Amino acid sequence: MKLLAIAKKLWPPLAVFGVLIGGWYALAYSLDNNFASGDGSALIIPPPHQLFVGLNDSTIDRIISATYISASTALVGLLTATIIGILVGIIMNLSRSLESALWPWLIALQVTPIIVLTPIIVRVAGPTFGARVLVTVLIAFFPIASNTLFGLRSVSQPLHDVFTLAKCSRSQRLVQLELPAASPAIFAGLRVSAGLAVIGAVVGDFFFTRGTPGLGRLITYFFQDTRSGPMFVTALVTAFLGLGFFVVVETLRRLIVSPWHQT
């Protein structure tokens, strides 16, 4: 029975995976001149069985180094965005006037494409690690700030009344009531920001032409060098990096929130 239950859970995603692999093969072999290199290797999209063609030790080392740069940028950016986002959410929760003053600018920053802001940041701050982190923070902190505000505003009034009767201070109310009650919403924002942090680290990397390249610049290099296999491998590493960030945040949510809150 357990095997049957496991099979029922696994077959839908496995079926979709099979469809994706089949579509991948169909696209690779339907493109004109995809195999016009003369040695049988793909120039545009490699089929799955040729994914690791041209992946030598030097290329693997470059991908590992680029992964470290992008992962560290995304991690520091996500942690910084979490701190700033929660603080901004708390500040806006203090009064409607503060929310009215800050919210339009947060919206403006959110709707501005990060690819527009990145060249300006590089010009002002230079191609430094701090500039990479800033790009990541700008794209990742809004979901945390907005969800923190939503969570803080969603605390029920009867609970506030209990803390009022107990004559708790504003800091006690925040730490013991509002932040714990808002934690499910905060983690919902974190799950979104986890993926955005990786996107910011990779997209921002396109503009950082100095220093050790991250995954974004490495993808560009392989594309310009018509090395489709390493390019797709690097893209898959990027996808798994984003998935890893999401899994870590989801694991933390299950450990911290799930024991007392059903979602």
C-alpha angles and dihedrals in degrees: 000000000000091000090051091051091049091048091052090054095045104043098070095056090040090052091051089047090054091050091050092050090048091049090048091055092045092051094046094052096040096057116100115243092003090132098033094115093099096233095072096253120131121255100191113017120007117214114242095262090056095047095109097042109127093017102135130165093270092052092047090052090052092050092049091049092047091048090054091051094048095041093050091046092050093045096050090042093051093048091048092046090050093054094044093042094051092046092049090048091051092048092050090048091058093073141353089235092061090047091051090049097048105031099072091052092049090051091048091051092047096051094046108096110246089224087067094051097043098073090050091051091049091050093049103037100024127231094307133138089249090057090051090051092048091056089052093048093051093055097040109041101067098073089050094049095046094045092047090054091047092049094048091049092049096064108120119251095233089062090050089051091055091054090046091054089049088053092232119177123246091256092050090050090050097046100037101035118012102042095045091047091047095048095095090055092044091053090048088058091044091056089057093043092050091067093039091054091059091045090051092048093050100040092044089052090068088074098044101088096166131071128016109343121240126215094281095056091041091056089051091050093051090046093053090045090051091236097144096171097058089039092058092043089054090048090052090049088053091051092049090047090056090046090051092054090050092049092051092051092045091050091052090049091053091049097046107028109022097066091067106016128059114216 
